[in-house]
Amino acid sequence: MRADQPIERTPVLYEPSIIIVCQGRKRGYLADRIWHYDAQQFLVLSVPLPFSSETEATPEEPMLAVAVKLNLALATELLPVKRAHAGGKSRNERAAFSYSFQGDYPHIADTVH
């Protein structure tokens, strides 16, 4: 994915995937939840999920991202599955989450040239 200018909040449908933003910033919206994903956080979607997204980018610093599609049937065969406590959230709210990098990992944007 690449964007050279900001993109206003737009409806999108992501398939099960991991969205890794190497440069720039994106926000995803579902009901009252907001997911921020950038070079320090990535978005994981476990089911096809319709929500809206907006992008921060400029010609000088375009938004650069990679979407890695997930084969959930294969993943469930390879990984032990733990059921997370739902905490009263809807299925769609449990289907997406963002993850922050912790520790001394290099900045993802440094790997893109």
Summary of the structure (lengths in Angstrom):
residues: 113
radius of gyration: 14.8
end to end distance: 14.7
largest distance: 43.3
contacts: 275
relative contact order: 0.30
helix: 13%
strand: 48%
